[in-house]
Amino acid sequence: MRDVLAEILGRAVIALTDTIAVTRPLNATQPGSSEEALAVVAGIDQLRSSLAAMDSTWQVTAEQRIRQADAARNVPEKNQGHGVSSELALARRVSPHSSSLSLSSARRLVSHMPATLEYLSSGLITERTAHAIARTLDGSDPSVCTEVDDWIAENPTRLDGLGTRRTRQLVRELSQQADPSESRARAERAARARNVTMQPVGDGMARITAVLRALDATAVMKTLDAAATSQKTAGARDSHQALQADNLVTLVLGGAREDEPSNTTHRPSPSREPGFRLDVGVIITDRALLCSEADGEIARIEGYGPIPAHIITDTMSGAPPGMLIAPRVDDEPPLPTPQAPPSPEPQKPPGIPADDDWGDIDAMENAHPVEQHPDIEVTAVFRRLYTHPRTGELVAMESRARAFPAGLKRMISWRDETCRTPWCNARIRHIDHIVSVASGGPTNYDNGQGLCERCNYLKEHGPWHVTPAMAAERSGQITWESPHGARGASGTPHSESPRPGDRRPAADPAHPGDPPSPAIGPPGTDESPTGPDD
């Protein structure tokens, strides 16, 4: 322990007395001057880089020691160190995905790129630059990493002034030149990793990021750009970028654009195939729906999180935020309304007998199918859910089955929003028993938690200890403890966000009989005070 503390203090002294990014370090500046403030900022950043190098070394050390500990307790060799990145995630308080990327970069720096690690330790390159280099080389042969590291050692100033984007471009060029024979294999691996992700950005907006093949991405952008340009030429008032975003939604979800006639023929979208119903879950209180001035209410979108409730209600009324309405010209005289011609007798669809022919069974059997009225196809229904008036949590459900039924799965997913592993924000893929069935855990709302695939499989790779807090402690709190001592906790998200001035305890045993408050929930087919019951 003393050696670690001494190393940290030594790095701090060097960073503040031999600072690279300022002309005069902290010990050579005038107290209270602007130079002193800049020296402190530059010294802290240099210390951050130096500690990042130390962190990389200790991550690799932790992995090696955990593998040795697994081997000592006779864990099969293929499973040794299986949960290292997740244990490091708890210790570093980051998501398992971020921890996995960080550990991968640390391995590459420590094992194959000693010069880059040394430059990071001395502050010649920043933490962002070092990890950009290491992550760009993900999947590359160790010999390629070594060759790139040798080039960096020979050209230490070549990275000066480069941002992370230009650094990645340079490293990609170097790796391509170092091993052109692996170019096709790298392209195959990269293409198999294509993906689409969504990240909430606040105020009812989200960022969708798609990693596509370069040609496909270019074609998509060209299509969106051409459509937006056409709309702007036709007089659309939205910005070019906004029109591109709207056209992307149109292409994915189907439907005609606002500037196109309603009789335009469109190729059906894959998401609009017959029998498909778009099911986007929205949890919103009755107060937000019934009180027009309740702008302080919060709703929740499944897979997104909290959102101002007025965005939902405005969208339902046909006026979503950002919708531009052409101004009305009140000073122009109204145009005369032409006299409408008498309405012709409504024609019956082909194949339907006349009113006096309904008794003809043969005509009815041989009639053509009647076109379905558009209102018959239900595109969204509402399910009533209820939240506790004090805790803001959804009311529990229970099942006697070992596996969670579909309705209970959905309700747990609505409650948890994302994976319940501490610091993990991945999408929920599995519904898991907190206390296993083998240990006597029930299949009910309180003993269920939403997990991503990775965390659920990791939980079975013991001995991970996952325990719910007792009612006398923090209700809904789940504690995770890794096999080698890292630990963290995650609480149950409230379905209703407390308003300023509200004091909602986690549990209120003094009012067990209080009725729950209703909330309008995501689309579904059942209506029950506790949600669906399968």
Backbone torsions as a table, in degrees:
resi	resn	phi	psi	omega
1	MET	NA	-40.7	-179.6
2	ARG	-62.9	-37.7	-179.7
3	ASP	-63.7	-40.0	-179.7
4	VAL	-66.4	-46.4	179.3
5	LEU	-62.3	-40.3	179.6
6	ALA	-64.5	-38.5	178.9
7	GLU	-65.6	-42.5	179.6
8	ILE	-63.7	-45.6	179.5
9	LEU	-64.5	-38.5	177.8
10	GLY	-63.8	-41.9	178.0
11	ARG	-64.5	-37.7	179.5
12	ALA	-65.5	-41.6	179.7
13	VAL	-64.1	-44.5	179.8
14	ILE	-62.8	-43.5	-177.0
15	ALA	-63.0	-34.6	-176.1
16	LEU	-92.5	-15.6	-179.9
17	THR	-110.3	-13.5	178.6
18	ASP	-133.9	56.3	-173.3
19	THR	-78.6	131.5	-173.7
20	ILE	-79.7	-37.2	-167.7
21	ALA	-86.2	3.7	177.7
22	VAL	-132.0	156.2	-178.9
23	THR	-71.5	-33.0	179.7
24	ARG	-128.8	126.9	179.3
25	PRO	-71.2	178.8	-173.5
26	LEU	-59.3	-41.0	-175.7
27	ASN	-72.7	-7.4	179.9
28	ALA	-111.7	12.6	-178.3
29	THR	-105.6	160.9	178.7
30	GLN	-80.8	127.3	178.8
31	PRO	-56.7	135.9	179.5
32	GLY	82.2	3.3	-178.7
33	SER	-91.5	164.8	176.1
34	SER	-67.3	-32.0	177.2
35	GLU	-62.2	-37.3	178.4
36	GLU	-63.2	-43.5	-179.2
37	ALA	-63.3	-43.8	178.7
38	LEU	-64.7	-37.9	178.8
39	ALA	-64.8	-37.8	177.6
40	VAL	-64.9	-46.8	-179.8
41	VAL	-61.4	-46.7	179.9
42	ALA	-65.0	-37.7	179.0
43	GLY	-66.5	-40.1	178.5
44	ILE	-64.0	-42.0	179.5
45	ASP	-65.3	-39.8	177.6
46	GLN	-66.7	-37.4	176.5
47	LEU	-65.2	-37.9	177.7
48	ARG	-60.3	-42.3	177.8
49	SER	-64.4	-42.7	-179.4
50	SER	-64.3	-41.9	177.7
51	LEU	-68.8	-29.7	176.9
52	ALA	-63.5	-38.8	176.1
53	ALA	-64.9	-41.3	177.3
54	MET	-64.8	-39.5	178.5
55	ASP	-62.4	-43.0	179.1
56	SER	-60.6	-43.5	-180.0
57	THR	-62.0	-42.8	-177.8
58	TRP	-75.3	-27.1	173.3
59	GLN	-62.9	-44.3	178.2
60	VAL	-65.2	-39.9	176.9
61	THR	-61.7	-42.9	178.7
62	ALA	-61.8	-41.6	178.7
63	GLU	-61.6	-44.4	-179.5
64	GLN	-63.0	-42.2	-178.5
65	ARG	-70.7	-35.8	177.5
66	ILE	-66.9	-38.8	176.2
67	ARG	-62.3	-41.8	178.2
68	GLN	-64.4	-39.8	178.6
69	ALA	-66.1	-39.7	177.1
70	ASP	-63.9	-39.9	178.4
71	ALA	-65.0	-35.9	-179.4
72	ALA	-66.5	-27.6	177.3
73	ARG	-102.4	24.8	170.4
74	ASN	62.3	34.1	171.7
75	VAL	-72.1	135.8	178.2
76	PRO	-52.5	143.3	-173.5
77	GLU	-56.0	-38.5	-177.9
78	LYS	-68.3	-20.1	-179.6
79	ASN	-101.4	-1.8	-179.3
80	GLN	-68.8	129.9	-178.1
81	GLY	73.9	16.9	-175.6
82	HIS	-62.5	-34.3	-176.7
83	GLY	-106.1	22.5	-175.4
84	VAL	-59.6	-49.9	-175.4
85	SER	-63.0	-34.1	179.1
86	SER	-73.9	-35.9	175.0
87	GLU	-65.8	-42.2	176.2
88	LEU	-64.1	-32.6	178.5
89	ALA	-63.0	-42.7	177.4
90	LEU	-65.1	-42.4	-178.3
91	ALA	-67.0	-34.6	-177.2
92	ARG	-95.4	-5.2	179.5
93	ARG	58.2	51.1	175.0
94	VAL	-132.3	172.4	179.8
95	SER	-72.4	154.2	177.1
96	PRO	-58.2	-34.7	179.3
97	HIS	-65.4	-46.6	178.2
98	SER	-62.9	-38.6	179.3
99	SER	-65.2	-39.1	178.8
100	SER	-63.5	-42.7	177.9
101	LEU	-64.9	-41.5	-179.2
102	SER	-65.4	-42.3	179.3
103	LEU	-65.3	-40.3	178.4
104	SER	-61.4	-43.8	177.6
105	SER	-64.8	-40.1	-179.7
106	ALA	-62.8	-43.3	177.9
107	ARG	-58.3	-44.2	-175.8
108	ARG	-67.1	-41.9	-180.0
109	LEU	-66.4	-45.4	-175.4
110	VAL	-71.6	-40.7	-172.1
111	SER	-87.0	-35.7	-169.7
112	HIS	-125.3	-7.9	-175.0
113	MET	-133.4	63.9	-176.6
114	PRO	-64.7	-34.4	-179.0
115	ALA	-67.4	-42.7	178.1
116	THR	-63.6	-40.1	178.2
117	LEU	-64.0	-38.7	179.3
118	GLU	-67.4	-41.6	176.6
119	TYR	-63.3	-36.4	176.5
120	LEU	-66.2	-42.3	-178.6
121	SER	-63.9	-37.3	-179.0
122	SER	-85.7	-6.8	179.0
123	GLY	87.2	6.9	178.5
124	LEU	-67.6	-30.4	172.2
125	ILE	-125.7	154.1	-176.8
126	THR	-85.8	166.0	177.3
127	GLU	-59.3	-40.9	-179.5
128	ARG	-62.9	-41.9	-179.9
129	THR	-66.3	-43.9	-178.3
130	ALA	-62.5	-43.8	-179.5
131	HIS	-73.7	-28.2	174.2
132	ALA	-64.4	-40.8	178.0
133	ILE	-63.9	-48.5	-175.5
134	ALA	-66.6	-40.3	-178.0
135	ARG	-73.3	-30.6	176.7
136	THR	-65.1	-28.8	-179.9
137	LEU	-89.5	11.7	179.6
138	ASP	-59.7	127.6	-179.5
139	GLY	87.1	-6.5	180.0
140	SER	-78.2	155.2	177.0
141	ASP	-64.5	144.6	179.0
142	PRO	-55.5	-32.2	178.8
143	SER	-65.2	-33.7	177.1
144	VAL	-67.1	-43.0	177.7
145	CYS	-59.8	-42.1	180.0
146	THR	-65.3	-39.9	-179.1
147	GLU	-67.9	-40.6	175.9
148	VAL	-63.8	-39.7	178.7
149	ASP	-63.5	-39.6	177.8
150	ASP	-63.3	-39.9	179.1
151	TRP	-64.1	-41.8	178.6
152	ILE	-64.4	-37.8	179.0
153	ALA	-64.7	-35.0	-179.4
154	GLU	-80.5	-21.5	-177.5
155	ASN	-128.8	64.8	-173.8
156	PRO	-63.9	-27.0	-178.5
157	THR	-88.9	-3.4	-177.4
158	ARG	-66.4	-24.0	-179.1
159	LEU	-90.9	-3.6	-178.7
160	ASP	-63.2	132.3	175.4
161	GLY	79.3	-1.4	-179.6
162	LEU	-87.4	134.2	171.6
163	GLY	-77.6	175.6	-177.2
164	THR	-64.4	-34.4	-179.0
165	ARG	-65.5	-47.5	-179.8
166	ARG	-69.4	-31.2	175.8
167	THR	-63.4	-44.1	178.3
168	ARG	-62.2	-42.1	179.0
169	GLN	-60.5	-43.3	179.9
170	LEU	-63.6	-43.9	-179.1
171	VAL	-66.5	-37.4	177.0
172	ARG	-62.1	-41.9	177.8
173	GLU	-62.9	-43.3	-179.9
174	LEU	-64.2	-42.9	-179.7
175	SER	-66.9	-35.1	177.0
176	GLN	-64.9	-42.0	178.9
177	GLN	-70.7	-33.3	-178.0
178	ALA	-70.6	-35.6	-177.2
179	ASP	-146.6	75.6	179.7
180	PRO	-66.7	-22.0	-179.0
181	SER	-66.5	-24.2	-179.8
182	GLU	-92.8	5.9	-176.0
183	SER	-60.6	-44.2	-179.3
184	ARG	-66.4	-40.8	179.2
185	ALA	-63.9	-40.4	177.9
186	ARG	-64.9	-39.5	178.6
187	ALA	-63.4	-38.6	178.3
188	GLU	-64.4	-45.8	179.5
189	ARG	-63.1	-41.3	-179.4
190	ALA	-65.2	-41.1	-178.4
191	ALA	-67.2	-34.6	178.7
192	ARG	-70.7	-16.8	-179.8
193	ALA	-93.9	10.1	178.9
194	ARG	-61.3	146.3	-172.9
195	ASN	-162.4	168.1	174.5
196	VAL	-131.2	131.7	179.2
197	THR	-131.0	158.5	177.1
198	MET	-126.1	137.5	178.6
199	GLN	-132.6	118.2	176.3
200	PRO	-61.8	139.3	179.2
201	VAL	-120.8	5.7	175.5
202	GLY	94.8	161.9	178.1
203	ASP	56.6	34.9	176.2
204	GLY	77.2	15.8	-180.0
205	MET	-116.6	160.9	178.5
206	ALA	-146.1	155.0	178.0
207	ARG	-110.0	120.1	175.1
208	ILE	-99.0	124.7	-179.4
209	THR	-115.0	127.1	179.3
210	ALA	-119.3	126.8	173.7
211	VAL	-99.8	107.6	-172.8
212	LEU	-122.0	169.3	169.0
213	ARG	-62.1	143.1	-173.3
214	ALA	-56.8	-43.0	-179.7
215	LEU	-65.4	-41.0	179.1
216	ASP	-65.0	-43.3	-179.4
217	ALA	-63.3	-41.1	178.7
218	THR	-64.4	-41.2	179.4
219	ALA	-65.0	-39.8	178.3
220	VAL	-62.2	-46.3	-179.3
221	MET	-65.4	-37.7	177.5
222	LYS	-63.2	-41.5	179.6
223	THR	-63.9	-46.7	-179.9
224	LEU	-65.1	-39.0	-179.8
225	ASP	-65.9	-43.1	-179.7
226	ALA	-64.8	-42.0	-180.0
227	ALA	-65.2	-41.8	179.4
228	ALA	-66.3	-39.6	177.9
229	THR	-61.9	-41.0	178.5
230	SER	-63.2	-41.2	179.9
231	GLN	-67.6	-39.8	177.5
232	LYS	-63.7	-39.1	177.7
233	THR	-63.3	-34.2	-179.9
234	ALA	-79.6	-1.9	175.3
235	GLY	107.4	10.9	178.7
236	ALA	-62.4	139.9	-174.7
237	ARG	-95.8	-13.8	178.3
238	ASP	-71.0	160.9	178.0
239	SER	-68.7	162.3	-178.7
240	HIS	-61.0	-42.7	-179.0
241	GLN	-66.5	-38.2	178.9
242	ALA	-65.2	-38.9	178.1
243	LEU	-66.3	-37.4	175.6
244	GLN	-60.3	-43.8	179.3
245	ALA	-63.2	-42.6	179.2
246	ASP	-63.7	-38.9	179.6
247	ASN	-68.6	-31.7	175.5
248	LEU	-63.8	-44.2	177.5
249	VAL	-61.2	-42.6	-179.8
250	THR	-62.0	-42.7	-178.7
251	LEU	-65.4	-34.9	-177.1
252	VAL	-82.8	-45.3	-174.7
253	LEU	-91.7	-14.6	-178.5
254	GLY	85.6	175.8	-179.2
255	GLY	99.9	158.9	-177.7
256	ALA	-84.7	147.8	173.8
257	ARG	-73.2	159.9	-175.3
258	GLU	-65.3	-26.1	-176.3
259	ASP	-90.8	5.2	-178.8
260	GLU	-107.0	148.1	177.4
261	PRO	-65.1	152.5	-174.9
262	SER	-68.5	-18.7	-178.0
263	ASN	-92.8	9.6	178.9
264	THR	-68.6	136.1	179.7
265	THR	-84.7	129.3	-179.8
266	HIS	-119.3	146.2	172.8
267	ARG	-72.4	130.0	-177.4
268	PRO	-63.6	139.1	178.8
269	SER	-77.1	149.1	177.4
270	PRO	-56.9	-29.8	-179.3
271	SER	-78.3	-6.4	-178.8
272	ARG	-114.0	28.6	177.2
273	GLU	-66.4	155.7	179.8
274	PRO	-56.4	135.6	179.5
275	GLY	89.0	-5.7	179.9
276	PHE	-89.0	132.6	176.3
277	ARG	-125.3	121.6	179.2
278	LEU	-71.4	124.0	-174.5
279	ASP	-121.0	94.9	177.6
280	VAL	-109.3	117.8	-175.5
281	GLY	-79.2	130.5	176.6
282	VAL	-130.9	123.6	174.8
283	ILE	-105.6	119.5	-176.7
284	ILE	-144.3	142.8	-175.9
285	THR	-79.6	160.9	176.5
286	ASP	-67.2	-27.8	178.7
287	ARG	-62.0	-41.0	-179.3
288	ALA	-67.3	-32.9	-178.4
289	LEU	-78.5	-32.9	-172.1
290	LEU	-99.0	-23.1	-178.3
291	CYS	-105.5	110.3	-175.2
292	SER	-67.2	-22.7	-177.4
293	GLU	-97.1	7.7	-175.9
294	ALA	-85.0	65.6	-178.7
295	ASP	-74.9	-11.8	179.5
296	GLY	-84.6	-3.2	-178.8
297	GLU	-74.2	151.9	179.9
298	ILE	-118.2	134.9	171.2
299	ALA	-110.6	172.6	177.0
300	ARG	-135.8	136.1	177.0
301	ILE	-107.1	130.5	-179.9
302	GLU	-59.6	125.9	-179.3
303	GLY	86.6	-4.7	-179.5
304	TYR	-119.3	-54.2	-177.9
305	GLY	118.6	-157.5	-175.2
306	PRO	-70.6	149.0	-178.9
307	ILE	-153.4	143.3	175.6
308	PRO	-55.5	131.5	-174.3
309	ALA	-64.3	-27.3	-177.7
310	HIS	-67.0	-23.0	176.2
311	ILE	-65.7	-39.2	178.5
312	ILE	-67.7	-48.0	-176.7
313	THR	-67.2	-38.5	177.4
314	ASP	-64.5	-39.8	179.0
315	THR	-66.0	-40.1	178.8
316	MET	-63.9	-29.8	-179.9
317	SER	-86.9	3.3	176.2
318	GLY	89.7	12.1	-179.8
319	ALA	-131.2	69.0	-179.9
320	PRO	-67.1	158.2	178.5
321	PRO	-57.4	141.7	178.8
322	GLY	87.5	-2.4	-179.5
323	MET	-78.4	120.0	-179.0
324	LEU	-91.2	129.3	179.8
325	ILE	-111.9	130.4	-179.0
326	ALA	-61.1	135.1	-178.5
327	PRO	-66.4	146.3	178.4
328	ARG	-87.1	140.0	177.4
329	VAL	-101.8	102.6	-174.6
330	ASP	-85.3	-18.3	-174.8
331	ASP	-84.8	-6.7	178.2
332	GLU	-86.8	138.8	179.3
333	PRO	-66.3	143.0	179.6
334	PRO	-66.1	143.6	177.4
335	LEU	-72.0	144.1	178.5
336	PRO	-62.7	137.9	179.5
337	THR	-84.3	117.9	179.5
338	PRO	-66.1	149.0	179.3
339	GLN	-70.9	122.7	-179.2
340	ALA	-73.2	135.9	177.6
341	PRO	-68.0	157.0	179.1
342	PRO	-58.8	138.1	-178.4
343	SER	-68.6	131.4	177.7
344	PRO	-70.2	162.8	179.1
345	GLU	-63.4	127.4	-178.9
346	PRO	-59.0	133.8	179.6
347	GLN	-89.8	143.6	178.8
348	LYS	-85.9	146.4	177.7
349	PRO	-58.9	150.4	-178.8
350	PRO	-60.0	138.9	177.4
351	GLY	99.1	-14.4	179.9
352	ILE	-90.4	125.1	-178.3
353	PRO	-65.1	160.3	175.7
354	ALA	-68.0	170.3	-175.8
355	ASP	-60.1	-33.3	-176.8
356	ASP	-90.8	7.3	-178.4
357	ASP	-113.0	10.3	-175.7
358	TRP	-66.7	-16.8	179.0
359	GLY	-83.0	-7.6	-178.8
360	ASP	-81.4	99.9	-176.4
361	ILE	-64.4	-38.7	-179.0
362	ASP	-62.2	-40.8	-179.8
363	ALA	-65.0	-36.9	179.8
364	MET	-69.2	-38.7	-178.5
365	GLU	-70.7	-32.1	-177.7
366	ASN	-92.9	4.1	-177.6
367	ALA	-71.8	152.3	176.3
368	HIS	-72.8	154.7	178.7
369	PRO	-59.8	139.4	179.1
370	VAL	-80.5	133.9	177.9
371	GLU	-63.3	134.7	-177.5
372	GLN	-73.6	134.7	177.2
373	HIS	-67.8	138.0	-176.2
374	PRO	-59.9	-27.3	-179.1
375	ASP	-72.1	-15.9	-178.7
376	ILE	-71.0	-31.1	-179.9
377	GLU	-80.2	108.0	-177.8
378	VAL	-81.3	120.1	-178.9
379	THR	-96.2	-19.3	178.7
380	ALA	-160.2	135.6	173.4
381	VAL	-128.4	165.8	-176.2
382	PHE	-116.4	140.3	176.3
383	ARG	-111.8	135.4	179.4
384	ARG	-83.4	124.2	172.4
385	LEU	-118.2	161.2	-177.8
386	TYR	-132.4	138.8	178.1
387	THR	-116.2	150.6	178.8
388	HIS	-69.7	135.6	-174.4
389	PRO	-66.1	-21.5	-178.1
390	ARG	-103.0	-45.8	-177.6
391	THR	-82.9	-23.4	-178.1
392	GLY	75.2	11.6	-178.6
393	GLU	-96.8	152.2	177.0
394	LEU	-65.3	147.3	-179.5
395	VAL	-71.8	144.3	-172.3
396	ALA	-73.6	161.5	173.7
397	MET	-130.5	164.8	179.3
398	GLU	-147.9	151.1	179.4
399	SER	-138.5	148.9	177.2
400	ARG	-88.2	-8.6	-178.5
401	ALA	-76.2	155.7	177.5
402	ARG	-72.9	-41.7	177.7
403	ALA	-86.3	145.7	179.4
404	PHE	-70.9	125.7	176.5
405	PRO	-69.0	165.4	-172.0
406	ALA	-58.5	-44.5	-178.2
407	GLY	-64.4	-40.4	179.2
408	LEU	-68.7	-35.0	176.1
409	LYS	-60.5	-47.0	-178.6
410	ARG	-62.5	-40.2	-177.1
411	MET	-67.4	-39.5	176.9
412	ILE	-66.3	-37.9	178.3
413	SER	-64.7	-40.4	178.1
414	TRP	-63.7	-39.0	-177.8
415	ARG	-69.3	-48.5	-172.0
416	ASP	-81.3	-27.3	176.7
417	GLU	68.5	-55.3	178.2
418	THR	-132.8	175.0	-179.8
419	CYS	-52.5	133.9	-175.4
420	ARG	-81.5	-3.9	174.7
421	THR	-62.1	135.4	-180.0
422	PRO	-53.1	132.5	176.4
423	TRP	73.3	-1.1	-179.5
424	CYS	-94.1	126.5	-179.2
425	ASN	-112.9	20.7	-177.6
426	ALA	-72.3	161.6	178.7
427	ARG	-68.3	147.3	178.7
428	ILE	-74.2	127.7	176.8
429	ARG	-117.6	-30.2	-177.1
430	HIS	-128.5	148.9	171.6
431	ILE	-106.8	122.5	-168.8
432	ASP	-119.5	149.4	171.0
433	HIS	-78.2	124.7	176.5
434	ILE	-62.7	-55.4	170.1
435	VAL	-96.5	119.9	-172.5
436	SER	-59.8	156.1	177.7
437	VAL	-62.5	-37.2	179.4
438	ALA	-62.2	-26.7	179.1
439	SER	-94.6	9.5	178.1
440	GLY	94.1	10.2	179.9
441	GLY	-72.3	134.3	-179.7
442	PRO	-80.9	161.2	173.7
443	THR	-93.3	83.4	-179.9
444	ASN	-142.5	178.7	-174.7
445	TYR	-62.8	-42.3	-176.6
446	ASP	-72.0	-28.9	-178.0
447	ASN	-95.8	9.2	178.9
448	GLY	-106.0	149.2	175.7
449	GLN	-147.4	146.1	177.0
450	GLY	-88.3	130.9	179.9
451	LEU	-131.5	153.8	169.3
452	CYS	-78.3	167.4	-178.0
453	GLU	-57.7	-46.7	-175.1
454	ARG	-58.9	-48.1	-176.1
455	CYS	-70.2	-33.2	179.0
456	ASN	-68.0	-43.0	177.6
457	TYR	-66.9	-37.0	-179.9
458	LEU	-64.9	-37.0	-179.0
459	LYS	-60.5	-31.3	179.2
460	GLU	-79.9	-13.9	177.6
461	HIS	-89.7	82.6	-168.6
462	GLY	-71.4	-177.9	-4.5
463	PRO	-93.2	94.8	171.5
464	TRP	-87.5	135.9	179.9
465	HIS	-108.2	114.4	179.9
466	VAL	-119.5	115.6	-174.3
467	THR	-133.6	138.1	173.3
468	PRO	-81.0	148.6	178.2
469	ALA	-71.1	151.5	177.9
470	MET	-71.7	158.3	-178.1
471	ALA	-60.0	-30.9	-179.2
472	ALA	-72.6	-18.5	179.0
473	GLU	-94.7	-123.1	-178.0
474	ARG	-102.6	112.7	-178.0
475	SER	-64.2	133.2	177.2
476	GLY	85.7	-6.3	-179.3
477	GLN	-76.7	134.4	178.2
478	ILE	-119.6	128.3	-178.4
479	THR	-105.8	130.8	176.9
480	TRP	-112.9	135.9	175.7
481	GLU	-133.8	125.9	-175.9
482	SER	-79.8	165.8	-179.0
483	PRO	-59.8	-23.4	-175.5
484	HIS	-116.3	21.5	167.0
485	GLY	104.9	-4.6	175.0
486	ALA	-76.3	145.1	-177.9
487	ARG	-146.6	159.0	178.0
488	GLY	-165.1	170.9	-178.0
489	ALA	-141.4	152.2	175.9
490	SER	-136.8	139.1	-179.7
491	GLY	-98.6	166.8	178.3
492	THR	-79.5	122.7	177.4
493	PRO	-64.6	142.5	176.2
494	HIS	-79.7	141.7	176.6
495	SER	-76.6	-18.6	174.0
496	GLU	-124.9	131.1	177.3
497	SER	-80.0	134.9	179.7
498	PRO	-66.4	141.0	177.3
499	ARG	-85.5	157.7	178.6
500	PRO	-54.8	132.3	-179.2
501	GLY	96.5	-20.3	178.3
502	ASP	-76.7	142.4	173.4
503	ARG	-125.0	102.3	-176.9
504	ARG	-111.0	108.9	178.9
505	PRO	-68.6	157.8	179.3
506	ALA	-64.2	-33.0	176.8
507	ALA	-147.2	145.7	-178.2
508	ASP	-132.0	80.5	-178.5
509	PRO	-65.8	-14.8	-179.4
510	ALA	-74.4	-16.2	-179.1
511	HIS	-127.9	61.5	-177.1
512	PRO	-69.6	-19.8	-176.0
513	GLY	-97.0	5.4	-179.3
514	ASP	-62.0	134.4	179.5
515	PRO	-71.9	146.9	177.8
516	PRO	-73.6	155.0	176.7
517	SER	-94.1	140.4	-175.0
518	PRO	-76.0	152.8	173.5
519	ALA	-141.0	137.0	177.3
520	ILE	-82.6	126.1	-171.0
521	GLY	-106.9	-170.2	-176.4
522	PRO	-66.9	164.8	179.8
523	PRO	-57.6	144.5	177.9
524	GLY	-170.0	-163.4	-177.2
525	THR	-124.5	-17.9	-178.1
526	ASP	-100.3	152.6	173.0
527	GLU	-130.8	112.8	-175.9
528	SER	-150.9	145.2	179.4
529	PRO	-56.9	-23.3	179.1
530	THR	-114.2	19.0	179.9
531	GLY	88.5	-169.7	-177.3
532	PRO	-70.0	147.5	179.3
533	ASP	-131.1	103.3	-178.1
534	ASP	-98.3	NA	NA
